[in-house]
Amino acid sequence: MKNKNYNIAIVGLGNIGLYLYEYLIKNKKKINKKTNVTLNIKYVSAKSRSKKRRIKISKNKWLKNYLQASKMKDVDIVVELIGGSEGAAKKLVFNSLKNGKHVVTANKSLISKYGDQLSKLAEKNKVNLEFEAAVAGGVPIIRSLKEGLLANKINKVYGILNGTSNYILSNMRNMNMDFKMVLDKAKKMGYAENNPASDLNGDDVKSKILILSALAFNSFINKKKIEVEGINNVDRIDIKNSEILGYKIKHLGVSELENDKLIQRIHPCLIKKESYISNVNDVFNAIIVEGKPVGKFVIQGEGAGPGATTSALVSDICSILRGNIKFPFSISYFNRKKIDTLDVSNKIFSYYIRLDVLDKKGVLSSITKIMSKNKISVKRLIQNPFKGKKFASIVIVSHKSKNRNIIRCMRQLSRKSFIINKPKFIRIEEF
């Protein structure tokens, strides 16, 4: 077979862009052997051309304007590593697909927001839109759903999808450190951004779950009625309490079908210590897919960092080099479907409940009465008075009840004068 030549433009030269650039240069012969294609980095673009970088890039590779990558006749593949769902990234990807360029991106925000329009555009212009690196870094869950699990009827996808939050929760427990201390450590080690808001408030996992849902259920991206909670309110006391109760706290993304309706939720969970997913720690991601005939499919690996992300990017690039135009979301845009959504109101869980209260007579009785009115019963109770103070912390594990009941119960308890901090609850999952 005759050797082909493909030209690539890399737009965005941060840590990941530079790592990818170096990898492609060093492994050019290896890629050629595996794909029978000679890959050339034809152009690059970055916000600052004058910025000091650890490698020298030839002057003739630099584009004057990043959008040139989407128009140049001698560009076959555009790799977008700018980030964000709007602005430059959006313009580059839309224009590249319109002009018949294959696109590889790690941009979860862009795909979760505009993935439907982009997939339709890619199909119309008979090019590939690849985004393995957008979800779980080096863990090939996208390709697994698109190809390896193609024969399955999937009913649930869930797991740990954010390395930063998993690192924080793991180290709060293992090193007995508070939230801020672990976050500062994560920043120093490069596991957290300077502004880690989207990692901590659940938005990062939300983008990933939206993409996974569309792939798993052959549906359009559905942003309705999605429950999103971060780890911001989990403190060292909750970590210790969960340990005493035989659980660990993990931040999970869950997408599932119930009676052919979609429930998408992102929130902290208490999970039994012996569960597989409880023992996925630090910056690792783990995803479990449930379906027929596969049963349970489990995949785990590093979810972030330049190495893991480059692994996914190169996989996508090589997929394009091997040929064949593939549907971005596994099946054609015109065969994907709309799925009705449900919120978590009627979903049933047991709950970890923590109430910091004035330590006086009648408080516990009042709490149990309010819980009973809301159809929540006590399975286990621990009362911890604060030494030398007139306060106590009441920890309750409830029997199963609807999510709407716990929300109403917490709202009613928060109004009571004996409550000194906002009532807290975390759902208990049985995985």
C-alpha positions as CSV (number, residue, x, y, z in Angstrom):
1,M,0.0,0.0,0.0
2,K,1.3,3.4,-1.0
3,N,2.4,5.6,2.0
4,K,0.1,8.7,2.5
5,N,1.0,12.1,3.9
6,Y,-1.2,14.0,6.3
7,N,-0.6,17.6,7.6
8,I,-1.6,18.6,11.0
9,A,-2.1,22.0,12.7
10,I,-1.9,22.3,16.5
11,V,-3.7,25.3,17.9
12,G,-3.0,25.9,21.6
13,L,0.5,25.3,23.0
14,G,0.0,25.0,26.7
15,N,1.4,22.0,28.6
16,I,-0.8,19.6,26.7
17,G,-0.1,21.2,23.3
18,L,3.7,21.2,23.8
19,Y,3.6,17.6,25.1
20,L,1.6,16.5,22.0
21,Y,4.0,18.4,19.7
22,E,7.1,16.7,21.2
23,Y,5.4,13.3,21.1
24,L,4.4,13.5,17.5
25,I,8.0,14.6,16.5
26,K,9.7,11.8,18.5
27,N,7.3,9.1,17.4
28,K,6.8,10.0,13.7
29,K,8.2,6.7,12.5
30,K,6.2,4.6,15.0
31,I,3.0,6.3,13.9
32,N,3.9,5.7,10.3
33,K,4.4,1.9,10.9
34,K,1.0,1.7,12.6
35,T,-1.0,3.7,10.1
36,N,1.1,3.7,6.9
37,V,0.8,7.5,7.0
38,T,3.5,10.1,7.3
39,L,2.2,12.7,9.7
40,N,3.7,16.2,9.5
41,I,3.2,19.0,12.0
42,K,2.7,21.7,9.3
43,Y,1.5,24.6,11.5
44,V,1.1,25.7,15.1
45,S,-0.6,28.6,16.8
46,A,-0.7,30.0,20.3
47,K,-2.0,33.0,22.2
48,S,1.6,34.2,22.8
49,R,4.2,33.4,20.2
50,S,7.0,35.1,22.2
51,K,6.4,33.1,25.3
52,K,9.4,31.1,26.4
53,R,8.9,27.4,25.7
54,R,11.1,24.4,26.5
55,I,11.3,23.5,22.8
56,K,12.2,25.5,19.7
57,I,9.6,25.7,16.9
58,S,10.6,26.7,13.4
59,K,9.4,30.2,12.4
60,N,7.8,28.9,9.2
61,K,5.4,26.7,11.3
62,W,3.8,29.6,13.0
63,L,0.4,30.9,11.8
64,K,-0.2,34.7,12.0
65,N,-3.8,34.0,13.0
66,Y,-5.2,30.8,14.5
67,L,-8.2,30.7,12.2
68,Q,-5.9,30.2,9.2
69,A,-5.6,26.6,10.4
70,S,-9.3,26.1,9.4
71,K,-8.7,27.5,5.9
72,M,-5.3,26.4,4.7
73,K,-5.4,23.9,1.8
74,D,-2.4,22.0,3.1
75,V,-4.0,21.2,6.5
76,D,-5.8,17.9,6.8
77,I,-6.3,17.7,10.6
78,V,-6.8,20.5,13.1
79,V,-6.1,19.8,16.8
80,E,-7.9,22.3,19.0
81,L,-6.3,22.8,22.4
82,I,-7.5,26.3,23.2
83,G,-10.3,25.3,25.6
84,G,-13.7,26.9,26.5
85,S,-17.0,26.5,24.8
86,E,-17.1,30.0,23.1
87,G,-14.7,32.4,21.4
88,A,-11.6,31.1,19.6
89,A,-12.2,27.4,20.2
90,K,-15.8,27.5,18.9
91,K,-14.8,29.6,15.8
92,L,-11.9,27.3,15.0
93,V,-13.8,24.0,15.3
94,F,-16.9,25.1,13.4
95,N,-14.8,26.7,10.6
96,S,-12.5,23.7,10.3
97,L,-15.4,21.3,9.9
98,K,-17.2,23.6,7.4
99,N,-14.0,23.7,5.4
100,G,-13.6,19.9,5.3
101,K,-10.9,19.5,8.0
102,H,-10.8,16.6,10.4
103,V,-10.9,17.9,14.0
104,V,-9.4,16.4,17.2
105,T,-10.2,18.2,20.4
106,A,-9.9,17.7,24.2
107,N,-12.6,20.4,24.8
108,K,-15.4,18.9,26.9
109,S,-17.1,22.3,27.4
110,L,-17.4,22.8,23.6
111,I,-18.5,19.2,22.9
112,S,-21.1,19.1,25.7
113,K,-22.5,22.5,24.6
114,Y,-22.3,22.3,20.8
115,G,-21.7,18.6,20.1
116,D,-25.0,18.0,18.3
117,Q,-24.4,20.9,15.8
118,L,-20.8,19.9,15.4
119,S,-21.6,16.3,14.7
120,K,-24.1,17.2,12.1
121,L,-21.6,19.5,10.4
122,A,-18.9,16.8,10.4
123,E,-21.2,14.3,8.9
124,K,-22.4,16.8,6.2
125,N,-18.8,17.5,5.2
126,K,-17.6,13.9,5.5
127,V,-14.9,14.5,8.1
128,N,-14.1,13.1,11.5
129,L,-14.8,14.9,14.8
130,E,-12.8,13.1,17.5
131,F,-13.0,14.0,21.2
132,E,-11.6,11.0,23.2
133,A,-9.5,13.4,25.4
134,A,-12.6,15.3,26.4
135,V,-13.6,12.7,29.0
136,A,-11.4,10.9,31.5
137,G,-8.0,11.8,29.9
138,G,-6.1,8.6,29.0
139,V,-9.1,6.3,29.8
140,P,-10.5,5.3,26.4
141,I,-14.2,5.4,27.4
142,I,-15.3,7.3,24.3
143,R,-13.9,4.7,21.9
144,S,-15.2,1.9,24.1
145,L,-18.7,3.2,23.9
146,K,-18.5,4.0,20.1
147,E,-16.8,0.7,19.1
148,G,-16.1,-1.9,21.8
149,L,-19.5,-1.8,23.4
150,L,-21.4,-1.2,20.2
151,A,-23.5,-4.4,20.5
152,N,-24.8,-3.6,24.0
153,K,-28.0,-2.0,25.2
154,I,-26.6,0.2,27.9
155,N,-28.7,1.3,30.9
156,K,-26.2,3.0,33.2
157,V,-22.9,4.8,33.1
158,Y,-21.2,6.0,36.3
159,G,-17.9,6.7,37.9
160,I,-15.2,9.0,39.1
161,L,-14.7,11.5,36.3
162,N,-12.6,14.3,37.9
163,G,-9.1,13.7,39.1
164,T,-8.9,16.9,41.1
165,S,-11.9,16.2,43.3
166,N,-10.9,12.6,43.7
167,Y,-7.4,13.6,44.8
168,I,-8.8,16.1,47.3
169,L,-11.2,13.6,48.9
170,S,-8.6,10.8,48.9
171,N,-6.0,12.9,50.7
172,M,-8.4,14.5,53.2
173,R,-9.0,10.9,54.3
174,N,-5.5,9.4,54.0
175,M,-3.5,12.3,55.3
176,N,-6.1,13.7,57.7
177,M,-5.9,17.1,56.1
178,D,-8.6,19.7,55.7
179,F,-10.0,20.8,52.3
180,K,-8.0,23.9,51.8
181,M,-4.7,22.3,52.7
182,V,-5.2,19.5,50.2
183,L,-6.4,21.9,47.5
184,D,-3.2,24.0,48.0
185,K,-1.1,20.8,47.7
186,A,-3.0,19.8,44.5
187,K,-2.2,23.2,43.0
188,K,1.5,22.9,43.8
189,M,1.6,19.4,42.2
190,G,-0.3,20.5,39.1
191,Y,-3.4,18.4,39.9
192,A,-5.6,21.5,40.2
193,E,-5.8,24.7,38.2
194,N,-5.2,28.1,39.8
195,N,-8.9,28.5,39.5
196,P,-10.3,25.0,40.1
197,A,-14.0,26.1,40.4
198,S,-15.4,23.8,37.7
199,D,-13.6,20.8,39.2
200,L,-14.9,21.6,42.7
201,N,-18.5,22.7,41.9
202,G,-19.2,19.7,39.6
203,D,-19.4,21.6,36.3
204,D,-16.4,19.6,34.9
205,V,-18.2,16.3,35.5
206,K,-21.4,17.7,34.2
207,S,-19.9,18.3,30.8
208,K,-18.5,14.7,30.8
209,I,-21.7,13.1,31.8
210,L,-23.6,15.0,29.1
211,I,-21.2,13.5,26.5
212,L,-21.3,10.0,27.9
213,S,-25.1,10.0,28.1
214,A,-25.4,10.9,24.4
215,L,-22.9,8.1,23.4
216,A,-24.3,5.5,25.7
217,F,-28.0,6.0,24.8
218,N,-27.6,7.0,21.2
219,S,-29.3,10.3,22.0
220,F,-28.9,14.0,21.6
221,I,-27.1,15.9,24.4
222,N,-29.7,16.6,27.0
223,K,-29.1,19.4,29.6
224,K,-32.5,19.3,31.2
225,K,-33.1,18.4,34.9
226,I,-29.5,17.5,35.6
227,E,-28.5,17.5,39.3
228,V,-25.1,19.0,40.0
229,E,-23.3,19.2,43.3
230,G,-19.6,19.6,43.9
231,I,-17.4,18.7,46.9
232,N,-17.2,22.3,48.3
233,N,-19.2,21.4,51.3
234,V,-17.5,18.2,52.3
235,D,-15.2,18.8,55.3
236,R,-12.8,16.7,57.4
237,I,-15.6,15.9,59.9
238,D,-17.7,14.3,57.1
239,I,-14.6,12.3,56.0
240,K,-14.1,11.0,59.6
241,N,-17.8,10.3,60.1
242,S,-18.0,8.3,56.9
243,E,-14.9,6.3,58.0
244,I,-16.6,5.4,61.4
245,L,-19.8,4.4,59.5
246,G,-17.8,2.1,57.1
247,Y,-17.9,4.3,54.0
248,K,-15.7,6.5,51.9
249,I,-16.9,9.7,50.2
250,K,-16.5,9.9,46.5
251,H,-17.7,12.4,43.9
252,L,-19.5,10.6,41.2
253,G,-21.2,11.3,37.8
254,V,-24.1,9.0,37.1
255,S,-26.3,8.7,34.0
256,E,-29.0,6.1,33.9
257,L,-32.2,5.1,32.2
258,E,-35.3,4.4,34.3
259,N,-38.4,3.3,32.4
260,D,-36.7,4.7,29.3
261,K,-36.3,8.1,30.8
262,L,-32.9,9.7,31.5
263,I,-31.6,10.7,35.0
264,Q,-28.3,12.5,35.1
265,R,-26.7,13.5,38.4
266,I,-23.4,14.6,39.8
267,H,-22.8,14.7,43.5
268,P,-20.8,13.3,46.4
269,C,-21.8,9.9,47.6
270,L,-21.0,7.6,50.6
271,I,-19.9,4.2,49.3
272,K,-19.0,1.1,51.2
273,K,-15.3,0.8,51.9
274,E,-15.0,-2.6,50.2
275,S,-16.6,-1.4,47.0
276,Y,-14.3,-1.3,43.9
277,I,-15.0,2.4,43.2
278,S,-14.2,3.3,46.8
279,N,-10.6,2.2,46.3
280,V,-10.0,4.3,43.2
281,N,-7.8,7.1,44.7
282,D,-5.8,10.2,43.9
283,V,-6.0,11.6,40.3
284,F,-7.4,8.3,38.9
285,N,-10.7,8.1,37.1
286,A,-12.8,5.0,36.9
287,I,-16.0,4.4,34.8
288,I,-18.4,1.5,35.0
289,V,-20.9,0.7,32.2
290,E,-23.8,-1.6,32.8
291,G,-25.6,-3.1,29.9
292,K,-26.6,-6.3,28.0
293,P,-25.0,-8.6,27.1
294,V,-21.8,-7.2,28.6
295,G,-23.0,-7.0,32.2
296,K,-20.5,-4.7,33.9
297,F,-17.7,-3.1,32.0
298,V,-15.0,-1.4,34.1
299,I,-12.2,0.9,32.9
300,Q,-9.7,2.9,35.0
301,G,-6.7,5.1,34.5
302,E,-5.2,8.6,34.9
303,G,-7.9,11.1,34.1
304,A,-5.8,14.2,33.6
305,G,-2.3,15.6,32.8
306,P,-0.4,16.0,29.6
307,G,0.6,12.4,29.3
308,A,-2.8,10.9,29.7
309,T,-4.4,13.6,27.5
310,T,-1.8,13.1,24.8
311,S,-2.5,9.4,24.8
312,A,-6.1,10.1,23.9
313,L,-5.2,12.8,21.3
314,V,-2.8,10.5,19.5
315,S,-5.4,7.7,19.5
316,D,-7.8,10.0,17.8
317,I,-5.2,11.3,15.3
318,C,-4.3,7.7,14.4
319,S,-7.9,6.8,14.0
320,I,-8.2,9.5,11.3
321,L,-5.0,8.4,9.7
322,R,-6.3,4.9,9.3
323,G,-9.1,6.2,7.2
324,N,-12.9,5.7,7.2
325,I,-15.3,8.5,8.1
326,K,-16.9,7.7,11.5
327,F,-20.0,9.2,13.1
328,P,-18.9,11.4,16.0
329,F,-21.5,10.0,18.3
330,S,-21.4,6.4,17.1
331,I,-24.5,6.6,14.9
332,S,-25.7,9.2,12.5
333,Y,-27.1,12.5,13.7
334,F,-30.3,11.6,11.9
335,N,-30.7,8.3,13.8
336,R,-30.1,9.8,17.3
337,K,-33.1,10.4,19.5
338,K,-34.5,12.7,22.1
339,I,-35.0,11.1,25.5
340,D,-37.3,12.4,28.1
341,T,-35.6,13.4,31.4
342,L,-36.5,12.9,35.1
343,D,-35.0,14.8,38.0
344,V,-33.9,13.1,41.2
345,S,-37.1,14.0,43.1
346,N,-38.5,10.5,43.2
347,K,-35.1,8.7,43.3
348,I,-34.7,6.7,46.4
349,F,-31.6,6.7,48.6
350,S,-30.4,6.2,52.1
351,Y,-28.8,9.4,53.5
352,Y,-25.9,10.5,55.7
353,I,-27.3,13.4,57.6
354,R,-25.2,15.8,59.8
355,L,-26.8,18.3,62.1
356,D,-24.7,20.7,64.3
357,V,-27.0,21.7,67.1
358,L,-27.3,23.3,70.5
359,D,-26.7,20.6,73.1
360,K,-29.9,20.8,75.1
361,K,-33.0,18.7,76.0
362,G,-35.7,18.1,73.4
363,V,-33.5,18.7,70.3
364,L,-33.2,15.1,69.3
365,S,-36.9,14.5,69.8
366,S,-37.7,17.5,67.6
367,I,-35.4,16.3,64.9
368,T,-36.9,12.8,64.7
369,K,-40.4,14.2,64.6
370,I,-39.5,16.4,61.6
371,M,-37.9,13.5,59.9
372,S,-40.9,11.3,60.6
373,K,-43.3,13.8,59.1
374,N,-41.1,13.7,56.0
375,K,-41.2,9.9,55.8
376,I,-37.5,9.6,56.8
377,S,-36.6,7.0,59.5
378,V,-33.4,6.6,61.4
379,K,-31.3,3.5,60.8
380,R,-28.3,4.6,62.8
381,L,-27.5,7.6,65.0
382,I,-24.3,9.0,66.6
383,Q,-24.3,12.0,68.9
384,N,-20.9,13.8,69.4
385,P,-20.9,16.6,71.9
386,F,-18.1,19.3,71.4
387,K,-15.8,19.3,74.4
388,G,-16.2,22.3,76.6
389,K,-19.0,23.7,74.4
390,K,-22.8,23.6,74.5
391,F,-22.9,22.2,71.0
392,A,-23.3,18.7,69.6
393,S,-23.1,17.1,66.2
394,I,-25.8,14.6,65.4
395,V,-25.0,12.1,62.7
396,I,-27.8,10.0,61.2
397,V,-27.9,7.2,58.6
398,S,-31.4,7.0,57.3
399,H,-33.4,4.2,55.8
400,K,-34.3,4.7,52.2
401,S,-36.5,7.6,51.2
402,K,-37.3,9.7,48.2
403,N,-34.9,12.5,47.4
404,R,-37.8,15.1,47.6
405,N,-38.4,14.1,51.2
406,I,-34.8,14.8,52.3
407,I,-34.8,18.2,50.6
408,R,-38.0,19.2,52.3
409,C,-36.8,17.8,55.7
410,M,-33.5,19.8,55.4
411,R,-35.3,22.9,54.6
412,Q,-37.6,22.6,57.6
413,L,-34.7,21.7,60.0
414,S,-32.7,24.7,58.8
415,R,-35.4,27.0,60.2
416,K,-35.1,25.7,63.7
417,S,-33.3,27.8,66.3
418,F,-31.4,24.9,67.7
419,I,-29.5,24.3,64.4
420,I,-26.2,26.2,64.4
421,N,-24.9,25.3,61.0
422,K,-26.7,24.6,57.7
423,P,-28.0,21.0,57.8
424,K,-26.0,18.6,55.6
425,F,-26.8,15.4,53.8
426,I,-24.9,13.1,51.4
427,R,-26.6,10.3,49.4
428,I,-25.5,6.8,50.1
429,E,-24.9,4.7,46.9
430,E,-24.9,0.9,46.7
431,F,-22.3,0.0,44.1
